[in-house]
Amino acid sequence: MFATLKALPRTVWLIGLISLINDAASDMLYPLIPLYLASVLMAGPRALGLIEGVAEAVASLLKLFSGVVVDRTRRSKPWIVFGYALAGFARPLIALVTAWPGVLAIRIADRIGKGLRSSPRDALLAASVPAEHRGLAFGLHRAMDNLGAVIGPALAALLLAYGVPLRDLFVWSLIPALLCLALALALREPPAAPHAAHAPFDWQIGQLPPHLRRYLVVVALFTLGNSSNMFLLLRARELGMSEAQIPLLWGAVSLVAALFSTPLSALSDRFGRQRLLLGGYLAYALSYFALAGLSTAGVWLYALFAFYGLFLAATEGVEKALVADLAPADRRGAAFGWFNLTAGIMLLPASLLFGALWQGAASWLAFVFSGLCAICAAALLRFWVFAGRCD
């Protein structure tokens, strides 16, 4: 695997490095936004919910738009450059706002950048490697992305410990924004395949291959049970874990995902995407059932969160590699757009339903429901999407 990893194209490594730097900057600031809203701008949870809900909805819709446009233009790089630049240069502006609507505008700009770059980036990544190395390439990207999610919070904690004012941290994020822009400008696109010069924009999901459409149904069902990860941290707090330990617990999840994303995703190149996804979905169900059954925090809770990190490592890269496998080359941008839209849109009802079950009944019931969704998604993947094949 290591020889193949070294031989991956320069574009794959550049995309991974950009994601690492961008996510380090993003995750350095993201946990601070609720604190900044509450302590500096005097805004409450309702404002935070509105900000994040609107921002994520905008990002989900734009992921489909940018994917379709990439199929039309056969150019990914301009969207990637503009997306990272918009997000990177918007974040430092939070230091200048004086009320929460300003944070809303900046978060929307940040998510517009994410929406415009995500599908083109995935399409460029898929086009840069042969099919037999897609799992490895997407796994490496997810590993570097998760490593950024470890570095960012650690850097924020270090700067705050040295007395850097909270507002100044947002200004510091301009440095990684400039680095991301420079690296994005250095990207090279592979030669475009011949295509009809005046092909119309095609937004219709019905034009995607049947196996891909079925797979999107599975993604929607699984995501219905895969609510915000904030609920995992809330469960840890409910079980008695201290507030100081909870960020470290989530940092450990990202570290496990970073370490294992590349080797586990590479296994899908050899043993098949479906096998890895089936194992990942079942691991998710097992971890949620176990979280439902715990009564106190302890060593088992740490083990379960590490196990959850393995689920992320086994699925995040493989899911996208499978999209690239199932989509025709000239519809790959739209395919990633529909995949990202499906996963993004379903997060809202997933989190609302999970929260309603938790608050209206009991936390264990919410976790059991999510586990059952994962089992049903695994069954559909095995016996419906691929008609019984698991290769």
N, C-alpha and C positions, 0 to 999 in steps of 0.2 A: 504493500500500500504506500509506503514512504517514497519509493521510487516514482510511482504514479503521481503522488502528491507534488513532488518536486517538478514533475514534467507538465503540470497543469499550466495552461496559457497565462501570460502576464495579465490579461484582462480579468481572469478569475481572482487572482491575488489582489489586484487593484480594487476590485469591487468589495472584496472582503475587508481590506484595510480601510476603505472609505466607511463601510458600515461600522467597523470597530471604533473609529474616531468619532463618527457621528453619534453612535449610541452612547459612547462614554460621555459626550457633551450633553446629550438628551437626558440620560439617566442621572447625571450629576444634578440636573435642574428639576426633573420631573417630581421627585419626592419632596422638593422644597416648595413647589407651587401652592399646595394646601396651606403650608405654614406661612408663606408670604401673603396669601390672601387673608388669612386670619389675623396675623400679627401686624402686618404693615397696612393692608388695604381695608381691614375690618369687614371682610365679607365672610358669609357663612357657608355651610354645606350645600344649600340650595343653589348658590351661585356656582360652586365648584361642579355640581352635577350638570347644570346647564352648559357650562363651558366645555366640559369633556364630552357630553352627549352630542352637542352640535358639531364640535370639532371632528369627532370620530365619524359621524355620519357624512360630513363633507368629504373626508378622506376616502371612505368606502366608495362613494359615487365616482370620484375622480379616478380611482384605480381602474374602473371599467373604461372610462373615457380615454385615458392615456394608453391603455392597451389596444383599443380599437384604432387610435390614431397611429400607433407604431406599426400596425399591420398595413395601414394605408401608405405611410411615408417610408417605411423600412429604415427609419432612423430612430435609434434609442438614445444616443448620447445627448442630444439637445435637451430632452426631457429630464434625463438624469442630472445634468449640470444645473438646469434651472431649478429642479426640485430641491436638490441639496442646498443651493445658494439661497433660495427663498426661505427655507426652514432655518438654515444656519444664521442668516442675518436678521431674522425676525426675533429669535430668542433673546438676544441681548437687550432688545427694546423694552422688555418687561421691567427693567430697572428704571425706565422713565415714566411708567404709567402711574396715575394717581387714583384710579378707581378700577373696579373689577371689569367693567365693559372693555377697558383697554386690554386686559389680559385675555378676554374672549377674542378680540380681534387678532391678537398676536398668536394665540393658540390655533385659530382658524387658518392663519397664514402658514403656521408650522405644519398643520395637517394637510393643507393644500399642497405644500411641497412634498409631503410623503405620498399623497395620492397621485401626484403627477410622475413621481420617479419610480414607484414600487413595481408596477407591471412592466415598464420598459427595462428596468434593471433585471428583473427575472427573465424576461425574454432575451436580453443580451447575454446573460449568464448561460442560458440553455443553448443559445446559438454558438457559444464559444468553445463548447466541448462536444465530443462524440457521445452518442447515446449511452455507451457502456461506461462512461465516466460521469454521468449527470448526478448520480447519487453522491459521489465523492465531492463534486464541485458545490452542490447545494449544501451538503453537510459542512464543508469548510466555511462557506459563507455564514451559516447559522452559528458555527463555533466562534467565529470572530465577532459576530454580532453579540452573542452572549458574553464573550469576554469583555466587550465594551460595557455591558450591563453590570459587570463586576467592578471594573475600573472606575466608572462614573461615580457611584455612591461612595466608594472608598475615598476618591479624590475630594468629594464634597465634604465628607466627614473630616478629612485632614485639614482642609482650608478653614472650615469653621472652628476646628480645634485650635488653630493658630490665630484666631481672632479676626478672620476676614469677614467683613459685614455681609449679611445675607444679600443685600442689593448688589454688592460688587461681584458676587458669583455669576450673576447673569451677564455682566459685562465681560468677565473672563471667558465666557463661552464663544466670544468672537474669534479667539485664536483657533480652536478646532474647526470653526466654520470656514476660515480661510484655508486651512489645510485640506479640508474636504473638497473645496472648490478647485484647488490646484490639482488634486489627484483626479477628480472627475474630468477635468480638461485634458488629462493625459490618457484617458481611455481611448481605445481603438475599436471600431466596429468591424466584424468580419464582412467580407463581400456579400452584398444582398443577392438573394436568389432571384431569377427572372420572375416577373409578375406582370399582371395587366396594368398598364400605366394609368388607366382611369377607372380602376375598380372602385365601386361605391363604398361608402362607409357601411359596415355591416354590424349592427348591434344585436342581431337576433340570436338568442341562445339556441334556437331550433336548428341553426346551421352547424352547430358543433357536433362532433361524432357522438353516437348514442352512448358508448361507454363513458365518455367524458361527462355527458349530461347526467348519467346515473351516478357517477362519482361525485358530482356537485350536490346531488340529493343526500348522499352519505355525509359529505362535509357539513351540509346544513343541519342534519340530524345530530351529528357529533357535536357541533358547535352549540346547539341548543342546550346540551348538557355541560358545555365547557365555558362557564361564566367567568367573570372577572377574577383574576388571581388574587385580588384583594380579599376575596372571601376565604381563601386559604389562610391568609395572615390573620383575618378576624377569628377564624376557628382556632388558630394557635393561641391567640390572646384569650379566647373563651376557655381553653383548656388549662390556662394558668401561666403561659409563657410571659415573661416580662417584656415591657415595651422596648427596652434596650436590646434584647436578644432577637426581636422579630426582624429588623433589617438585616442582621447577620444571617438569619435563617434563610431569607430570600436571596441574599448574596451567595449562599452555599448552593442553592438551586441553580442559579445562573452559572456558577463555577462548574458544577457537575455537567450541565448541558454543554458548556464550552469544551470540556475535556472529551466528551463522548460523542458529540454530534458528528464529527468527521468519520471516525471508525464505524459507527453504527450506520450512518447513511451510505458509506462505501459498501457495506454488506449488501445493501439493496441492489447494487450493480451486479453482484454475484448471485444472490439467492432470490431476487425478485422484490419489487416494491411492495406488492400485496402482503407478503409474509411479514415484512418489517412493520407495515401499518397495522396489520392484525395484532401483532404482538404489542405495539404501542397502545392501541385502543384498549386492549385487555389489561395492560399495565395501568392505564388511567382508571379503568373501572375498579381494579383491585385497590389502588391507592385511595380512591374516594370511599369505597366500602369500608376500608380500614379506618379512615378519618372519621367516618360516621360512628364507628364502634369504640373509639378511644374515649376514656373518661378523664384522663389527666395528661399533662405534658410530661415528657420524659424522653428517654433514649429512643423509644419507638417513634416519637414524633419527628425527631431528627432523621431517623432512617426512612420514614415515609416521604419526607420532603426531598431527601436525596434520591429516592426511588422516582419521585415526580420529575426530578431533573433528568433521569434516564428516559422517562416517557417523552419529554421535550426533545431530547437528543435523537430518539428513534423515529420521530414523526415530522418535525418541522422541515427538515431538508427533503425528506422522502416524499412528503405531500406535494411539494412543488416539482420535484423530479418526475413524479407520476403525471402531473399536468402536462409537462413537456413531452412525455412519452405518448400521451393520448391525443395531443393536439397536432393537426397538420402544421407544417412549418409556416405556411402563410397565414395561419389563424392563431399563432402562438400568443401574440399580444392580447387578443380578445379572450383567449382561454385563460390567461393569467388574470385578466381583468375580471372575468366572471368568477374565478376562484377567489380572488381577493375581496370582491364585492359580497359574495355569499358568506364568507367567513366573517367579514366585518359587520355586515348588516345583522347577522344572527346573534352577535354579541349583546345587542341591546335587549331583545326579548329573553335571552338566556340569563342575563344578570337580573332583569326584573322578576322573572319567574323564580330564580334561585332565592332572591331576597324575600319574595312573598312567601315562599315555602318556609324559609327560616323564621321570619317574623310571625307568620300566621300559624305555624304548627311547631316545628322543631328543626334545629340545625341538621340533625342526623337524617331527617327525611329529605332535605335538599341535597345532601351528598349522595344518598341512595338513588334519588332520581337521576342525578348526573351520571352515576355509574351505570344505570340501566340504559340511558341514552347511548353510552359508549358501547355497551354490549350489542344493542340493536344495530348500531352503525357497523360494528364488526361483522355481524351476521349478514347484513345487506351487502357489504363489500365482498364477502366470501361467496355468497350464494346468488347474488343478483347482478352486481356490477360486472363480474367476470364469469357469470354463468357457471359457477362451480370450480373454475380454474384458480389456482393459487401459485402462479409462477412469476 
